[in-house]
């Protein structure tokens, strides 16, 4: 690159920055004026509306006046909001106007066009000349996908081919080019090295300037109903997914809104970790939730379920407890495809026999029994789906309740309750009777009501016909009030004993075989049944039962769908069972699904393999509707940390580290537990002094986290934060956190609190240990007093350093 090239680039940058500043200055008076208009309309809203309801015409005129004012206010607010978004985009560009350039010559053209790429578009005032192209625009895709030479991009009008004659990268701060160089196939390692070498501050950053070609394919994929992304730790899965959200909102901005996209996060803290990415890209945040939120909502308050973290704590800490092996077997089985098929077979069997209902009781007596419901249910055509028969049974019950309600009006208790009705209720009844006669004079109504009330209290019945109608209406109102909860309960399908139906699966072994068409029962089945029923007897549920229970409930009652949601993103997708994916598919029938995960970090017992050719996820929408992507390159950690961590996990040989150098992981063997804490406290102080803003002491369990926090605090580490499943967010600083809560997050430095064989010795915990170590970006330090975990003892000694 010549000195003249550099000068021309600097001059262009200054021109673009000047035009950005000018456009911002032009917009500010308009924005201020729109804001004043909105404020003024809100302030004077009712002054512009004359409320008159004397006649039907006056009421109609009032209605249309209010609607006109509301429409005017909404139009001004939308215009103001749009200008604010444009103004914010221009201000973001002003900080760093663009990061890339390609010179593209379209086929049939004699000259190339320079395409400058930034986080959003900027067009000349004539609306024709793009000074900056949004990174999500079709033409910008070539920057990520091609090296200089033949290239093409897709447009709504078809494919446009040509030649990239120049590909250039920039690091820009304001009006100054900090770095500039020409690039080849991939986004230049120089910029990526600098970006990855920076520290983290507790929140994920959007780095659209360093999107790699394989990530760009994920971002722009729109052909698949199901997109499965299996990627190594630190391969940029989550970042690509969030940029995919930004791309979808950009491309389909006329028909797709942020609240039509849902991110299923591994825990509430992760929501805060990724909360700034989309706003940095100029987009509103999508809806963010956890699967536990979904479970809690649909289970309601009557049934309490453990959560995923209760389950993993049990698995990690209760090895010596009675019934442990049976519970482990139950966790695995209740998340399996085999149990899914068993539930489906069970639902089919219930169409022939075995349905359970709950008596409908009124004033201490059964007015419709479970036996009556069962007879009616099985009187319907057997070929009709069970959910449709439930709907027919609901309609039958409402009719029966209507008949019973009319009969109940003659009961003695109704007359007794009428005697205690207050004055306000009598006034309501009187008003209802006289409105039917066209009487609307308020003063006359009030006087007449007082007269009736006085007569009632004196025992004078007054006008016989009026009193009869009054009593009929009062009886109807009293009984209707008492029957209303029953009717509401029927509408909510509470007459179905779903818990009893689920418990029935675990009642008798022979019944289980018959109901599910299975010839064999799972391992430890008797103990599994005992544990499950004992938990259900307290209106509680193991976490592994919650999804099968809700799935069975959906099969019986019908699916409660949300047709507004267009896209579902599931992060840490390997941690979800097939039941949970089936529920998401049923809940959001119109949505496309993007699943991100790493089977190497499948630390929960119900894990689902994502990337194998026979992954059960492929069956969800079918192979033709599913696309699988594998990301092998790891960008988060230094080359030395990746080399060490991949050696911990058999089968991870294909993980490719990004060539960012750093120190080898440091293993500290202490002579005692107390000495281990002393050394760790000293190391924390050194790391903080070096300027690392995000440091994690990672433990195996919540109990170990509490211990580490207490001992390190006693040692003088006063700036520690203890992270638990109740913690709302990750904050910048030094924290103590269990490994399963740190999933998906990265830290400048990670200290493994206890890497001894005493803590990590089971093969089933290897992935948990691997997950903890792969959180480190720049430094990884492990501590033990006693023998190292066997995961380390089997690795190459040259991959780490030892400090005694």
N, C-alpha and C positions, 0 to 999 in steps of 0.2 A: 504494500500500500504506500503510495507516494505522499509526500508532504502536501501536495496540492489536493489530493483526495481528503486528507484530514481537515484541511482548511475549508473545503467546500461543505463537508459534513457539519463542521462547527457553525458555519454561516447559516446553513439550512435549519439547524436546531434552533438558533437564535431567532430566525424568522418565524418558525412555527411557535416558539414560546411567546413571541410578541403577539402573534395572532390569537393564541389562547388567552393571553392576558386581556387583549382588547375585547374578545368575545365575552369573557367573564364580566368585564366592566360594563358592557352593553346590557347584559342580562340582569344585573343587580337592580337597576331602577324598576324594570318590568316585574321582577320577583317581589320587590317591596310593594309595588302598586297592587299586585294580585293579592298579597298577604293582607294589605289594608282593606281591599274589597271583601275578602272572606271574613275578616274580623267585623267589618261594618255590617255585612249581611247578617251575621250571627247576632250582633248586638241589637239590630233593629228588626229582627225577624218578625216579632209579634206586632211591631208598629205598622208593618206593611200588610198585616192580615186583619181583616175585620171579621170577628167571630159573631155570627148571627144564626141562631137555630130556631127562630120563631116559626118558620114555615119550611116545607120541604125544599122550596126554591132557594130560600136563604141558606139552608144547610148545605145544599149542593154547591152554591156559589162559594161558601166558606171552604168547603173541601177542595175545590179546584184552585182557590187562591193559595191555600197552604201547599198544595202539590206543586204549584208554579214556583213558589218561593224555595221549596226543597230542591227542585230541579235546578234552579239558578245557583243555589249554594253549592250543590254537588258539582256542577260544571266548573265553577270557579275553583273549588278545592282540587278537582282533577287537574285543571290547567296549572295551578300553583304547584301541585305535587310533581307534575311532569317537568316543569321548569327547574324545580329543586334537584331532581334527578340529573337533568342535563348539566346544571351548574356544578353538582358534585362530581360528575364524570370529568368535566373540564378541569376542575381543581386537582383531581387525581392525576390527570395527564400532565398537568403543569409540574408536578414533582419529578416525573420521569416520562417524557412524552412518548417514547417508543423504545423498543428493545431489539428489534430485528428489521431486516430489510432483505427483500429478494428483487432482483431485476428480471422480470418475466417477459419473454417475447412470444406472443401468441402465434400459432401457425397461420401463415399467410400475411403476417405483418413484418415490416422491414425494421422496426425499432422496438426496443424493449421498454417496459414501463417500470419505474421504481415503485415498489410496494413497501411502505413503511408500516410496521405492525406494533400496536400498543394494546393496552388493556381495554380501550374503547375507541370508537371511531371519532374522527374530527374532519369536518368537511368545510371547504371554502364557503363563503357567504352565497356564492352562486348555486350551491347545492350540487355541483357536478364534479368538482375536483377533490378527491380524497387526499388530505394531507397525512392522515393516519387511518389505517384499517384496523377494525376490531379483530383481536386474535381468534375470534370464533367465526369470522366471515369465511365463506367457502374458499376464496382466493388465498387466505392466510394459511389454510391447511397445508399448502405446499412447503411452507417454511419448516414445518415439523416433519414432513414425510419424504422430502427429496433433497438430494445433493445437487450441485450445479450439473446441468444436463437436461435430458428429456424429463418432462413433468406434466402433470395434468390435475385438474380439480373438477369437482362435480357442482353443477348449478341446477336450479329448477328447470332450466331450459335444456340441460344436457351436459355432456362432458366437454371441457375445453382443454385442449392440449397445446403444448408449446415447449419452450426451453427456458430453464433458469440459467441466466448468464452470470449472476452474482448472488452470493448469500453472505450476509454480514450481520454481526452481532455487536450490540452496544451495551455499555454500562453508563447510564446517564443520571446525573443529579442536577435537577433544575435546568440550567442553560449550559451545563458543562459536561462534555464527553469525558468520562473518567477512563474508559477503556473501549477500544474498538478493534475488531479483527475479523477477517474473513473466515467462514466456517465451511465444513465439508458435509458429510452425511448426517451426523448427529449434531445436536445442539452442543456447541463448543464446550469441551471439558474445562476450559479455563474459567468461564463464568460459573459453571456448575460447581467446580471446586470451591470457588469463593463463597457461593451461596450455602453450600453444605458445610463449609468450615465455620459459618457463623453460629452463634449460640441460639438457644431457644428460650422463650420467655413464658411458657405455660400455655400458649395457644398456637394452633397450627396456622401456618402462613400460606397464602396463595402464591405460587411461583410459576406463573404462566410462561415466563420467558425461558424456562428450562424444561418444558414438557418434552418428553422423548417420543419417538415415533410410535412405539408400542402403546404408550399411554394415550397418545392422540387417537389411536384406533379405538380405544375404549371410550374416550370422550365423545366421539362422533358416531358411534355405532347406533343405528336406528332400525336395523333390520330384524333384530332378535326380540322375541317376547321375553325371553330369559337370557340374561348375560351373566355368565359366571366368571369371575376373575379370581384365579388362584395365584397368589403371589408370595414371594419370599418376604420375610420380615424386612421392613424398610424399603420395599420396592415401589412405593408410591401409590398403593391401591386406593387409600382413602382420599388422597389429594386428587387423583384422577377422577374419582367418583364425584367429588364436590365440583370440580371443573366441568364434569359432564352435566351436572345440574345447571351450572351457569350457561353452558352451551345450549341445553334444551330450552331454557328460559329465553335465551337470545333468539334462537331460530324460530321458536313457536310463540313469540311474545304476544301475538294477537289472540291466541286461544289457550295458552297454558300459563297459569299463575303459580306463584311460589307455594300457595297453600294447597295446591293439587299434587304436591310432591311430599313424600314422607320418608324420613330417614329413621330406620330402626337402629338405635345405638346400643352398644354393649352395656352402658351404665349411664346414669345422669351426669357424672363428671365429664364423660366424653362429649356430651352435648355442648358443654361450655368450652371444651378444648377446640372444637371446630366451628364455634359460633361466629367467628370474625371472617371466615374465608369468603363467603358469598358477599357480604357487605363490602369487602375490599375490592370485589369484582363489579360492584355497582348493582348487585341484585339483592332482593329481599331474601331472608332466610326461609328455607322450606320448613315444614312441620318436623319437629324432632320429638321422638318418644322412645320408650324402651318396650320390649315385649312384656316385661313385667307390668307396665302400666296397662297394657291391653288385658292381661290376665286379671288384674285387680278390678278393672272396670266391669268385665263380663261375669266374674265370679260374684261380685257384689259383697255386701257386708255380712251376709249370712254364712258365707263359707270362706275361711281363711286359708291361704296357701303360703307355704314356704317360698322363698325366692331362690334364684340360682346360686346366690352367694351362701345362703344357708346350706344348700346341697353340697357345694364344693368344700365348705368348712367341715361338714360331716365326713365327707370322703377322705379329707386330708388328716383328720384328727381322731376319728373314732374307730380306728383299726382294731383296737382291743375290746371294743364293746360287744355285747351280746347281739346277735342278729345282723352283724356288719356284712357278712358275705351275702346274706339274703338280700339286704338292702342294695348292695352293689349290683347284684344280679337283676334286681327289680329296676334299678335306674337304667341299666343297659337295655333290658327287654322292653320297658315301657316307652322307650324312644325309638324302637326298631320298626322296620318295615313290616316285620312279622306281626307285631302287635297292632299296627295300623290295619293290616288285612283282617286280623281277628276282630277288631272293632267294627269294621265294615260288615263282616259276616254276622256278627252279633246283631247289628241293626237290621239286617235282612231277616234274621230269626225272630226278632221282636215283631215283625210284621205278621207272624203266624201265632206267636204266643209270648207270654212273659212280660207284657207291658205292665208298668206299675203307675198307679195314680194315687192322688191324695184326696181324701174325703173333703167335701165342701161343707163346712159347719156354720151354723147360724144360731146364735143365742143358746149355745151349749148342746146343740143337736145336729146330727148329720142330715142335711136336706138333699144332698146328692152323694151317693156312696162311690167309692173306688170301684166296687163290683159293677154298679150301673154304668160307669164310664167305660169299664173294660168291655162289657157286653156291647155297648153302643159302638165302641171303636172297632171291634172285630166283626160287627155287622156290616161295615162298609166293604166295598169290593176289594178283595185281597190284592188285586193287581195294581191298585192305586198306591203311589209312593207313600211311605209312612208319614212324611211331613205334611202331605196333602190330607191324609186322614186325620192328622192332629188338627189341621185347620177346620175340617168338617166337624170334628168333635167340639172344638171351641164354639162354632156357630150353634151347635145343638145345645151346649151348656148355657149359652146366653139366652136362647129361647126358653129353656127350662127355668132359668132364673126369673125371666119375665113372668111366666105363669105363676111361679111360687111367690113372687113379689105381690102380684094382684091378690092372691089368696091371703097373704100375710096381713093385708090391710084391715082384715076383719078381726085380727087377734086382739085379745084383751089388753096386752101390754101396750098396744098402739094408743088405745083410748087413755090409758093411764099417763102415757108420755105427753099426750096433747094437753093434759091439765097443767103441765109445768112449762108450757111454751111461753117464752117471754114476749113482751109487747112488740118488739121489733119484728119478730116472726109473724105475729098477727097482722102487722102493718103490711108486710110483704104479701101475705095471702089476700088481704083486702084489695091491695093494689092490683094484683093479678086478676081478681074477679072483675073489678071495675074497668080495667083496661079492655077486657073482652067486650064490655058494653060501650066502649068509646068515651068513658069519663076520664078527663085529664086534669081537672081543677085540683090543684094541690091542697088549697085551704079546705075545700069540701071533703077531700079524701081524708085529710088529717082529722077533721072534726068527726067524721063518720067512724074512723078507726077508734078514736077515743071513746065514742059511744058504745061500740061493740065490746071494747075491752071492759068498760064499766059494767055493761050488762052481764058479761061473762063472770065478772067477779061477784055480782049480786045474784047470779043464778038465773037471770032473766034471759031466755033464749031469743027473744025478739022475733024478727021476721023468720018464719019457719023455713021457707025455701032458701033464703040466703044462708041461714045457719047450716042447712043440710049440705049446700055446695061448699060452704066454708069447711065443714068437717071432712068432707070427701077430699078436698084439696090438702087439708092438713095431714090426713092419714097417708095420702099419696106421698107428700113431702117427707114425712117422718120415715116411712118404710124405704123410700128411695135413698135417703141418706144412709140408712143402715145397709142397704144392698149395694150401694155404690162401690165400697171396697171389694166386695165379692166379685162384681162384674169386672172391675179393674184387674183383679187377680187372675181371672179367667183370660182376659185379653193378653196378659203377660205370660200366659201358659204355666202358671204356678200350680195348676192341677196335675201336672206331670211330675212324678217323683224321680227326677233325673239322678239325684244322689243314690236313691235306692236301686235304680237301673245300673248305675256304675258299680255299686257295691255287689250287685247280683253276679257280676263277672267273677268275683273272688269268693263266692259263697261255697260252692261244692265243686270238686274236681270234675266229676262226671258231667255236671251241668255246664261247666266251662267247655268241655270237649264238645258237647252237643250244640251249645250256642254258637261256637266259633268254628265248627267244622275242623277242629284240630285233633289229631290222634294222640299227641304228646303234650304234656304241660312243661313249662320252662323249669329250669333248675331252681331248687329251693322253693317250689311253688307253695307249699303249705305255709311256710314262714312268711313268704311274700303276702299271701292272703291275710294272714293274721295281722301283720303290720299295717296293711292297707286299711282293713276294716277297723282296727283299733284307732287309727288316726281319723277316719271318717266319722266314727262314733262321737267324736268331740267337735264335729263340724269343722274339722281341719283337713288339710290335704298336703301330701308331699309335693314338692315341685314337679317331680316326674309324672304325677297324676294329673296336674292341672290341664295340660294341653290335650291328652286323650279324653279327659272328662268333657272339655268344651267341644272337642271334635264330635264326640257321641251326642252331645246336646244339640249341635248343629244338624247332625244327621236326622235327629228325631223332630226337632222343632222347626227346621228350616233355617236358611242362612240369612243373617242380618248383614246386608251388603252396603258398601259405600261406593257408589258409582262415580263420585266426583274425582276420586284420586286417580291420577294418570300414571304415576311412577312411584315405585317402592324401591328404596335402597336399603339393603341389609348389610351392615358392617359386622366384621367378625362372624361371617356366615357359617363357618365350620362349627360354631357353638350352638346351632339350632338343630332340632330334630325334624324329621320328615313331617311329624304331626304339626309342628309350628308353621312349616312352609305350606302345608295343606290349608291351615286356618287362614294364613295371609292371602292365599289364592282365592279362597271363598269369600273372605271379607272384602277384598278389592278386586272384583271380577274383571274390571276394565283396565287394570293397571299392568304396565310392563314392570319387570323385576330385574334389578341389578344386585347380584350377590358378590360380596368381596370377602375373601378370607385366605387363611393359610392353614392347611391341615397339619403343618408342623407345629402350630400353636393351638392344637385342639386339646385344651386342658380340661374340658368338662366331659363327663362320662357319656353324654348324649350326642357327641360330635358326629357330624355328617361329612363324609369325604366329598370334596368339591370337584376335583379335576380328573378323576379317573373316568375311563370311557363308560363304565357302568355305574356312575354316580347316580343314586336315587333321585337327585334333583333333576336329572334329565327327563325323568318320567313325568315331572310336574306339568310341563307344557308340551312334551314330546321332543324328540331329537331334531326334527325339522324346524322347531321354533326356538331352539337353544343354541347358543354360541358360547364356547369355552375359550378363555384366554389365559395364558400362563406368563407371569412376569418373573423372570429368573434373576434379574440384576437387582442387587440391594444397594441403595443409595444412602441410607441413614448412617450406618456405622463406618468407621475407618476400615481399610483393607485388613488390618491386623485383627480387629474385633470380629469381622465377618469370618475370617479364616478360623478363629477360635470357636465361635458359636456354631458354625456349620459342622465342625468336628464333633460336637456334642450330640448331633442328631443324625442317626443312620438314614441314608437315603436322600440326604441334602447335598450330594456332591455337585448337582447341577446349578447351585446358587453361585452367581458370579458377583464378586465384590466390585464396587466402583473404585477406581484407583485414587483413593484419597488416603494418604499415609498418616500414621499416628503411632503412638506407643502400643506395645503389646499389653494385653490384659495382665494385671498384677495380682498375684495370689499371695495373700499374707497368712502365714501359719503362726498362730499365737500359742503361747505356752499354757494359757488358761482362758476361761471365758472373760474374766475381768481384764486381762491384758488385751484381748480382742477388742473390747469396747474402748479401751484407752487409745489403742492404735487407730481405730475407726474415727474417734472424735478428733484426733490430731489430723487425720487425712481430710476430714470434712473442712477443717479450718484452712488447710493448704489449698484445697480446691476452691473454696470461697475467695481466698486471697488472690488466686489466679484469675478471678473474674467470671467463673462459671455461674450463670444465673439460675440454672435449673438443675438440681441435684436430687437424686432419689436413693434412699436406702430401701432396698426391696427385700421383703420377707416372704416366707412361704404362706403364712396364715395371718388372720386378723389378730389372733392371740399373740403371735410372735411380733407383730407390728406394735402392739401395745407394750410388750416387753422392751423392744428396741427403743421406742420413744422414751419410756421411763428411764432406762439405763443411760441413754445418750444425753438426755436432759440433765440427769444427775451428774454427768461428767462435764457439764458446762456448755452443751450445745443448746442454747436457749432459743434459737431462731427456727426450730423444727416445727413442721406441721404434721399432725397425725391424720392420715386419710383413711376414712372408713366408707362403707357403702352408703352412709347418710350424708357424706360430704357433697355439697352441691356443685363444686367446681375445682379444677386444678388452678393453683396460683403459682406465680413465679416464686422461686426460693428453694429451700431444702425441705424435703418431705420424707416421711416414712409411710410406705404403702405396700399392701399385699400384692403379690405378682398378678393375681387375677384381676385386680382393679387397675393395674398399669397397662393392660392390653390396649394396643392401638396408639399409645402415647410414647413420646420420645423425650429423653433428657440429655443434657450435656454430659453428665457423669452419672454412673450407676455404681452403687456399692451393694454387693450381695451380702446381706447381714450374716448368714451362716450357711456356708457351702459344704458343710461336713456330711459324712455318710450317716451320721445320727439323724440329720434332718431330711436329707434327700437320699433315699436308699432304694425306693421301689421303682421299678421300670415304668410304672404308670405315671410317675411324677417327672419323668425326663423332659417332657414337653413343657411342663410348668417352669422348670429350671431354664430351659432354652429360651422361653418367652421372657423371663426376667432378664437374662443376659442381653438379649437383642434390643432392649430399650435404650442402650447406651449409644450416643452419637460419637463422643470423643474419648471418653475414659471409661474403662470397666475395671473394677477392683473387687476381688472376692476375698472373704475372710473365713477362717475356720480355726478351731482348736480341737485337734483330734484328726482322724483320718478324713481325707478329702472324699467327696461324693464319688461313687464309681463312674459317674459320667465323665469326670475329669481324669480319673486315673487311667482311662482307656484312650486318652487323646495324646497326640504327639507333644512331647516335652518342649519342643522348639517353638510352639505356638503361644507360650506365655512365659512370664517371668515370675520367679518365686522369691518372696521376702520372708525370712524366718524371724 
